[in-house]
Amino acid sequence: MQSEELQSLTASEPLSLEEEYEMQQSWANDEDKCTFIVLDKHKFYLTRDEVESMIGDVNLFLDSGNVGEINVMIAEKHAQGKGLGKETVVQMIEYGCEVLKIEKIIAKISSSNRRSIGLFEKLGFIKESDNSVFQEITMGKNAQNEWLRWLRSEKTKQKTNSMSSVDRYSDE
């Protein structure tokens, strides 16, 4: 990721593709981290090239108290603002709660990252703290069954909307 704006918003360092692979490999072997790479499915279906289709990632950092810290980044400009961050976060939350048995999800977000704050607010997260030293806020949500059912319904709505846009896309 070479975008200075995204590096600032996500508190990330610029990494080469090789460094990204090394980091992903180290995380794959770490039981306290879970990461998924987000692909542009249209581009992947056309090219069958995973590297060329990468648009971002989502991560879940686990602690011993059944709390998971989530972060998401849709790095490619052409893929931003299309609901992919929301879809990705919902899928990771489901995975974390159902498979990893996480009971609470938190997100630490740069205070200037309005889009990310808005995303987590839409998903029902509540601001828990504001760290002026690191210029970030922490938002959290307990993983209750009612909330998880609501998230699944949101995911179903998202898929229906995505299918509609896929149909329009394929007609062009």
Salt bridges, closest charged atoms under 4 A:
GLU5 OE1 - LYS77 NZ 3.10
ASP30 OD2 - LYS33 NZ 2.74
ASP40 OD2 - HIS78 NE2 3.42
GLU94 OE2 - ARG152 NE 3.49
GLU94 OE1 - LYS155 NZ 2.59
GLU98 OE2 - ARG152 NH2 2.35
GLU128 OE2 - LYS104 NZ 2.76
ASP130 OD2 - LYS127 NZ 3.35
GLU154 OE1 - LYS86 NZ 2.89
GLU154 OE2 - LYS157 NZ 3.07
